[in-house]
Amino acid sequence: MITKQDVELAGKLARMTVSEQEADIYEGQLRALFGWVNDLKAINTDDVKLTNVTLAAHTRKDEAVTDEQAAAKLRAMFAQQLNDQAKVKKVL
């Protein structure tokens, strides 16, 4: 069962400040979400066959950009560049 303390801990782990009012709202939403997940888990899908599932539908070939004009246009959108590449803020 989800408690307000669980919501506060999740907020702390996400480095978010969660007010008392928000904790109440999120607690109810998370309970409903996990209740729905439990309802789904109760459905027997043993005889259901997968259809139209291919790896190709979820992946793409990794190809370098060869259109130099398009690449230059994209780089120009960034304020800073380093070694002809767009420079972005560090993401932790």
NUDRENLUM-864783 format. One record per residue: x, y, z of N, C-alpha, C, O in turn; residue in one letter. Coordinates in steps of 0.05 Angstrom, whole numbers, padded with zeros to 5 digits, always signed. Layout:
XYZXYZXYZXYZA/...
This chain:
+00017-00024+00000+00000+00000+00000+00018+00025+00000+00037+00026+00015M/+00010+00044-00016+00025+00069-00018+00017+00087+00005-00007+00090+00011I/+00037+00099+00018+00031+00118+00040+00042+00146+00033+00057+00149+00014T/+00034+00165+00049+00044+00192+00045+00075+00193+00048+00088+00208+00035K/+00085+00176+00066+00114+00174+00070+00128+00164+00045+00150+00173+00038Q/+00115+00145+00030+00126+00136+00005+00128+00158-00015+00148+00161-00030D/+00107+00175-00016+00107+00198-00035+00129+00217-00027+00143+00227-00045V/+00132+00223-00002+00152+00242+00007+00180+00231+00001+00198+00246-00007E/+00184+00205+00005+00210+00193-00002+00216+00194-00032+00238+00200-00040L/+00196+00188-00048+00199+00190-00077+00206+00219-00085+00223+00223-00102A/+00193+00238-00073+00199+00266-00079+00228+00273-00071+00242+00287-00086G/+00236+00263-00048+00264+00268-00039+00284+00255-00058+00304+00268-00064K/+00279+00230-00066+00297+00217-00085+00298+00232-00112+00319+00232-00125L/+00276+00244-00120+00275+00259-00145+00284+00288-00141+00284+00304-00160A/+00293+00294-00117+00301+00321-00110+00279+00342-00116+00284+00363-00127R/+00255+00334-00108+00232+00352-00111+00221+00359-00084+00221+00342-00066M/+00211+00383-00081+00197+00390-00057+00168+00384-00061+00155+00393-00080T/+00157+00368-00043+00129+00359-00044+00114+00371-00020+00121+00364+00003V/+00095+00388-00025+00080+00400-00003+00061+00379+00009+00057+00358-00003S/+00050+00385+00032+00031+00367+00045+00007+00361+00027-00003+00339+00025E/-00003+00383+00015-00027+00380-00003-00020+00363-00027-00036+00346-00035Q/+00004+00367-00039+00012+00351-00062+00016+00322-00055+00009+00304-00070E/+00027+00317-00031+00031+00289-00022+00004+00275-00020+00002+00251-00027A/-00016+00289-00010-00043+00276-00009-00054+00269-00037-00065+00248-00041D/-00050+00288-00055-00059+00284-00083-00044+00260-00095-00056+00242-00107I/-00018+00261-00093-00001+00240-00106-00006+00213-00093-00005+00193-00107Y/-00011+00213-00067-00016+00187-00054-00041+00174-00066-00041+00150-00072E/-00062+00189-00070-00086+00179-00082-00082+00170-00111-00092+00149-00119G/-00067+00186-00126-00062+00179-00154-00045+00154-00156-00050+00137-00173Q/-00025+00151-00139-00008+00127-00139-00023+00102-00131-00019+00081-00142L/-00040+00105-00111-00057+00082-00103-00074+00073-00126-00077+00049-00131R/-00086+00092-00140-00103+00085-00163-00087+00072-00185-00096+00052-00196A/-00064+00083-00190-00046+00071-00210-00038+00042-00204-00041+00024-00220L/-00029+00038-00179-00021+00011-00172-00044-00008-00169-00042-00032-00174F/-00068+00002-00163-00092-00014-00163-00098-00023-00191-00106-00046-00195G/-00095-00005-00210-00100-00012-00238-00080-00033-00248-00088-00052-00262W/-00055-00030-00240-00034-00050-00247-00041-00077-00236-00038-00097-00249V/-00051-00078-00211-00059-00103-00199-00082-00115-00214-00084-00140-00217N/-00101-00099-00223-00124-00109-00238-00113-00121-00264-00123-00143-00273D/-00094-00109-00277-00083-00120-00302-00068-00146-00297-00070-00164-00313L/-00054-00147-00274-00039-00172-00268-00058-00195-00263-00050-00218-00267K/-00083-00190-00256-00102-00211-00250-00113-00224-00275-00125-00245-00274A/-00109-00210-00298-00120-00221-00323-00102-00243-00333-00078-00240-00335I/-00115-00266-00340-00100-00289-00350-00095-00285-00380-00114-00284-00396N/-00069-00283-00387-00062-00279-00415-00046-00302-00427-00033-00300-00447T/-00048-00325-00413-00033-00349-00422-00039-00357-00450-00020-00366-00465D/-00063-00355-00459-00071-00365-00486-00070-00342-00507-00078-00347-00530D/-00061-00319-00500-00060-00297-00518-00034-00298-00534-00012-00300-00522V/-00036-00298-00560-00012-00300-00577-00004-00272-00586-00021-00255-00592K/+00022-00267-00586+00032-00241-00595+00029-00239-00625+00034-00259-00640L/+00021-00216-00634+00019-00212-00663+00033-00186-00671+00035-00168-00655T/+00043-00186-00695+00055-00162-00706+00077-00150-00688+00079-00126-00685N/+00093-00168-00676+00115-00159-00659+00141-00165-00673+00148-00188-00677V/+00155-00144-00681+00181-00148-00693+00200-00128-00681+00193-00106-00673T/+00225-00136-00679+00245-00118-00668+00249-00094-00685+00254-00072-00675L/+00245-00097-00711+00249-00074-00730+00229-00052-00724+00235-00029-00731A/+00207-00058-00712+00187-00037-00706+00196-00019-00684+00185+00003-00680A/+00216-00028-00668+00225-00012-00645+00253-00002-00647+00263+00010-00628H/+00266-00007-00669+00294+00002-00672+00297+00016-00698+00281+00014-00716T/+00319+00030-00701+00326+00043-00726+00356+00039-00730+00371+00035-00712R/+00363+00039-00755+00391+00036-00762+00406+00062-00754+00397+00084-00760K/+00428+00059-00741+00444+00082-00732+00461+00091-00755+00481+00078-00762D/+00454+00114-00767+00469+00124-00790+00478+00152-00785+00463+00168-00773E/+00502+00158-00793+00512+00185-00790+00498+00204-00808+00489+00196-00830A/+00495+00229-00800+00482+00250-00817+00502+00257-00839+00525+00263-00834V/+00493+00255-00863+00510+00262-00886+00503+00288-00899+00517+00297-00918T/+00481+00300-00891+00473+00326-00902+00486+00348-00886+00476+00356-00865D/+00509+00358-00896+00524+00378-00882+00509+00404-00878+00512+00417-00857E/+00492+00411-00897+00476+00436-00894+00457+00433-00871+00453+00452-00855Q/+00443+00410-00869+00424+00406-00847+00439+00405-00820+00430+00416-00800A/+00463+00392-00820+00478+00391-00795+00487+00419-00786+00486+00425-00763A/+00496+00436-00805+00505+00463-00799+00481+00479-00788+00485+00495-00770A/+00458+00475-00800+00434+00490-00792+00427+00482-00763+00419+00500-00747K/+00429+00457-00756+00423+00448-00729+00443+00459-00709+00436+00469-00688L/+00469+00458-00716+00490+00469-00699+00486+00499-00694+00491+00508-00672R/+00477+00513-00714+00473+00542-00712+00451+00549-00691+00450+00571-00681A/+00434+00530-00685+00412+00535-00665+00423+00536-00637+00409+00546-00619M/+00448+00526-00632+00459+00526-00606+00477+00550-00602+00492+00557-00620F/+00475+00562-00578+00491+00586-00573+00520+00580-00572+00537+00597-00580A/+00528+00557-00561+00556+00551-00558+00563+00526-00575+00547+00508-00578Q/+00588+00526-00585+00597+00503-00601+00626+00498-00593+00641+00516-00584Q/+00634+00473-00595+00661+00464-00589+00669+00443-00609+00655+00423-00612L/+00691+00447-00623+00700+00428-00643+00679+00422-00664+00675+00399-00671N/+00665+00443-00673+00644+00440-00693+00621+00423-00684+00607+00410-00701D/+00616+00421-00658+00594+00407-00647+00578+00425-00628+00590+00444-00616Q/+00552+00420-00626+00536+00436-00608+00544+00430-00579+00547+00407-00572A/+00547+00450-00563+00555+00447-00535+00529+00451-00518+00515+00471-00521K/+00524+00431-00501+00500+00433-00484+00508+00431-00455+00530+00424-00448V/+00489+00438-00437+00494+00436-00409+00497+00407-00400+00485+00389-00411K/+00513+00403-00380+00518+00376-00369+00492+00367-00356+00479+00381-00341K/+00485+00342-00361+00461+00330-00349+00470+00309-00329+00485+00290-00335V/+00461+00312-00304+00469+00293-00283+00449+00271-00280+00452+00254-00263L/
